[in-house]
Structures are given as C-alpha cells and as structure tokens.
Amino acid sequence: MKYDENLQIVPDLSKEYPKIEEDGRVYIFHLKENLVWQDNTPLTTDDIIFTIKTIQNPDFKSPLRANWVGVEVEKINDLVIKFRLKKPYSAFLENCTLKILPKHIWQNVSAERFAFEDYNLKKPIGSGFYKLKEIRQTDSQIKSLTLVQNPLYFGEKPNISEIKFLFFNEEKDLIEAARQGKIKGLSSSNSSADLGENWQKYLLVLPRYFAVFFNQGESKILAEKEVRLALNYGTNKKEIVRKILGLSEESLIEEKIVHSPILPKIYGFNSPSEIYEFDLERAKSILEEAGFKDNNGIREKIIEKRP
C-alpha cells in the first residue's frame, strides 16, 4: 500500500484493497502479476515475508517493530499473502505502507552489517519508478545523487526521466546556485531569499503539529476535567500560532489550528465532535462552577482535608 497525493492509502504492489475477514483480524492481499526488482528478479510474497520477519527480529532493532509485534504472516502462493492479527486494528493498512526489501539481496546479511552494507547507498535495488544512476561524494560527504527512470517499473512512468539532487553545506551557497541557474528547484527555510527572476515560491505544509499534554498523574489540579476544559477554552490558539509564525490576522488560515490528534486529510481523520474555540468568559465560568474562586486574579479552590 502507499499514500497518494491526497494522503489516502491506496494499493501499490497489491492489485486492490485487501480482503478483510474474521471481524478485522485477517487481511489477505493479492499482488500484481509480473512484479520485478530493478535487477529483473521477480518480486513475490517471499520478499514481503522476509521484510516483516526482519522487522520483527529484535536483533535488527527496527523502529517499526512495535507495529508488527503479534502479527502472523502466511504465504498462500507467490502472489497471495495473509496477515493475522491478535485483535482487530483499524490502522493496520497504515502499517502496510512500509517499503519491501529484496530477499535475494539481504537474506545473508547479518544484523550487525545491515546498516553498513553497500546496498544501502552505493548500489540499492528497489522496485520504484526511479533507480540510482550515480552518486558523487568527497570523503564522507555526498555531493550529488542522480536518479533515472526504472524501465522495469510496473506502473505509470514518471514525467521526469532524470533527477539530480545536489547537496550544499551552507544555505548561502544553495541560494547562489539558484541565482546562477545551476539548479531548477530547492527547499529553503529562508522564504525571503532573493532568487532572481523566473522563480516561483510554494508553501510546503508538513504533516506535523505541536501540542500540550496534561500530566494528570503528577498534578491533582490537571486531573480535574473542569480545569482541562477551562484551559482549552482559555487558550487563544490562533493568537499563539499567529505570533510564532509572524503572520498577520488576515494571512492566518484556519488549517494551521489543530483540533484533533490526527491531522485533516490524514488517513483515519474524523472531525472532532467538539471544537474548543477561544472563550475566556466561558473558561472563567467553568472554573467558578468547579469551585475555583477568584482571589485577586488568582483562582483558588479550598479542599477540605479528610482524616
């Protein structure tokens, strides 16, 4: 599976969405026919099983291991594979967006050597629509990577036949290369940089957010629901975001304000049933009703000590 341009999970190596059985505990995938790696070796369910088993092996210390603990994988044939979960997990398709390793390349590489093997960088073998043509480096620093179309790719071919990535130590060198026309695109944190003519700027919105978490185990005050509600209503999130990003009130878009732990347009998102818009008077009212009285600008609550 993979994410499409709308951040929805869609079939990739699989022909279609999996067949789900036993109340969401079994997923059966059917692979596309004639899938091959970039060295023309067939890509089969053996590669998928090898990838999952490697992730599950604690010796490899994979950061994805927690996602696959307790998941059983079974080969039906070269094109059909079955996953069995201990209990239903609605986000399992998201786990299935991981990339597959070619078993014939990696099966004899030890866990100790895995991160240092040449196939990681100098001669990687994949199944995507690009493959590595050239890597240039001086000492330990990579100067450029050149990718070309993979003629064996199973899907639609990309519109760009060759892409070259250049790496710069200083952002000023990156900006200068853009001004001189040595590069055709760049990513820069300096949105005000003068790149000269014929450059179009785009805003890249990353799928991340910053949140405040209430430690209810350490604070008896934060353990009270009314206090948490009051903090939500009493926090002007729009103003905080506007000042941090240096935006005017007119340029602040609502999408920058997060109301859910899952971002909009991300797989699994549902609009929250309640949104806590800034309402200072309502926050004060909630605290008042919960027994937190205003004492010279500081709200206090007297709790009788019980024997």
N, C-alpha and C positions, 0 to 999 in steps of 0.2 A: 504494500500500500504506500501511498505518498500524499503529500499535501498539494492541492492545486493552487492556482493563483488567487483563489478566494479563501485559502486556508481551510478548505474542506478536504476530508480524507476520501481519496478515490483509488480505484485499482491501478496497480502499476505492473508488477510481474504477473499478477493474477488476472484471469480473464474477466472476472466480475467480482462483486462483493461476495464474501464467504457465505456458505450455508451455515446457519446457526441452529443448533439442536440442544436438547436436554435443558431447556429453560436458560439458555445463555452460557452453559458450561462447556459446550463443544463448538469449535469453529472449523469448518472444512473449506480449504482453498483449492482452486483448480488453476494451475499455472497456464500461461500462454504456451502454445506449441513453438518449437524451434528457437527457443531462447539460447543464446550463446554468450560466453565471455568474450572479451576483446581479443583473446588468443584463439578464438574459434572453438573452444572446448564447450560442450553442452552445459547449460545451467539447469540443474534439476533440483528436486526436493532434497537430495543429498546435501547440497550446498546450504540450504536453509536449516536443515537439522544440524549440520556441523556448526553453523553460526550460532544457533541457540544453545547448543551444548557447550560451546566455548564461552559464551556469556555466562552460563550457569556455573561453570567451573570456577571455584573461588581462587584457584591458583593464578588466573588471569586478571583478577581484581578489576573486572569491568564495572564501570559506573552504572551500567544498565542491568546489573544482576538482580537488583531488587524487583525489577519489573517482571522477571521471569522465574522467580522462586515459586516452586509448586506447580509450574506449567509443564504438562507432559506433551511430547511431540511424537507423532507416529507417521511413518511413511506408508501411504497406501500404494502408490506407484511413483514413477518418475515425475508425474505431473500433478499428483493429488497428495495433499498433506493434511493431517488432522491435529488440532491442538485441543487438549483437555485441561480445563481449569478446575481447581478445587471448589470454587464457588463462582457465581456469575460476577462479571466485572464489566461494567458498561463502557469503560475506556480502553478495552483490550485492543480495538482496532488501532488506537494511537500507538500502542506498543509495536504493532506490526508495520510501522513506518520505518523501522530500522533498516540499514543497508546490509546486504548479504555479502559474505566472504566466499571467495572461490576455494572450495575444499582442496582441489588438486594443487593449489599453491601453498596453502597454510597448514595442511594437516600434519606435517612433520616438523613444524616449528614449535619449539618449547615455549612455555610461558615466560621464561627468563629472556628469551631472544625476541619475543613477539614485537615489542616496541622499537627494536633496533634493526629489524630486518629491512633489507633493501627494497622489498616490495611495498613498504610504506610510502616511499617517496621517489626513489630513483627509477623504479620500473613497476608502478602499480598496475594491477589488472582489475578492471571493473566491468560493468555491463551497461553503463550510462551512455548518453549521446555524445559525450566528449571523451577523448583519451589523451594522455600526456605525450606530447611530441618532444619537448626539450625542457631541461631545467638548467639554468645557469647560476653558478654560485662561486663566491670567492671565500676561501677558508670555510667558516661555518655559516656565512651569511648567504641567503638566497637572493639573487638579483632579479631573476625573472622566471616565470613559468609560461610555457606555450602549450595550449590545448588545441586539438583539431577534431573535426567530426569523426565519430566512430562509425565506419561504414557497415558494421555488423549490428548496429542498434536496432532493436525490434520495433520501435515506434517512429513517430514522425521526426524527420531530420530537422535540426535547428537551422534557423535562417542565417546565422553567422558561421562560416566554415572554419575560422581560426580566431582564437582569442589569446592575447598575450598579456600577462599580468606583470607589472613592474613594481618593485619594492624600493622605497626610499627611507633613509634613516631620519631625515628631517622633513617636516611638512613644508618648509620654505622651498626645498628642492622639488617637492611634488607640485607646488603652485607654479614654480618657474617652468617646469616641464610642460605644464598645461598652457602657459602663456606662449611658449615657443612652438606649440603644436606637435609635441613629441608623443602626446597621449590623447586619446579621444574620450576618456571618461575617468572620473576619480571620485573618491569618497573622502570628504574632509569635514572636520569639526569646525572649521573656520568658514561660517556661512557668509561672512562679509568680504572674503578674499576677492581681489580683482583678478579675474581670469582672462580678461580681454574680451574681444568680440566673439560672436558665434558660439557662446556657451549658454546652456540652459540649466537652471538650477531646479532640483527636485527635492522635496522634503521626504526623507526616509523615516517612517514611523516604525519603531521597533516594537515587537510584541512583548513589552515588559511594563511593570508598574512598581511603584514604591508604596508600601503600606505600613500601617502602625498596628502592632499586635498587642493585645491586652493580656498581661500575665496574671490571670485570675488566681493562680495557685500561690503567688507571692504577695498579693495585695487583696485584703478583705474588701476594700473600697471598690476595686475594679471587679470584684466578684458579684457586686450588686448590678442587676440588669438595668435598673434605672440610671445608674451612673454611666454605664456604657452608652445607653440611649442618649443621654444628655450630651456626652462628649461628641457623639455623631452629629447631633443637631447643632451643637455649639461650635463646630469646626467649619470655618469658611474654606472649603477645599479649593474652590475656584480662585480665591484670592491668593492662597498659598502657591498654587501652580502658576498663576499669572506672574507673581513676583519672582519665583525661581527661574522661570523661562524668559523673564524680561519681556513679556508680551503686553500689549495694550488690551483694554477690555474688549475692543472690537475684534481683535485678532484671536482671542481665546476661543477655541472651538470646544463644544461640549464633549467630543470624543476623548479629550485629554483628562476628563474626570472619570474615575473608575468607581463603579458601584457594585462590582462583583469580583470574586477571586478568579474568575475565568473571563478573559477579555472578549468584547464583542468581535464577531467574525471568526473566533477560535472554535475549533471543534468541541462540541459539548456545551456551548454557551446557551443559557436561558436567561431572559430578562428577569431581574430580581423582582419579587413581589412588592417590595417597598424600597423607595429611594429616600435617603436622608438628606434632604435639601437644607441648606443653612437657615436656621431659625432660632436665633438667640433667645427670644422670648419663650419659645416652646421648651428650650433646654432649661431655662430658669424654672419654668412651671413644673417640669418633671422632677427636678431636684427638690423643689419646695414640697411637692406632694409626697416625696420619698423621705421627708424629714430633715433635709439639709437646709437649715435656715441661714439667711444672710446675716453675717456678723461683721459689719464694717468692710464689706467687699469680699469676705472670705466665707464660703459656705461650710457650716459645721453641722454635724449630727451627733447628738448625745446618745450613747448606747449604755444602757444600764448594765452594770457588771453583775452577773448572776453567780451565786455561790456554787 
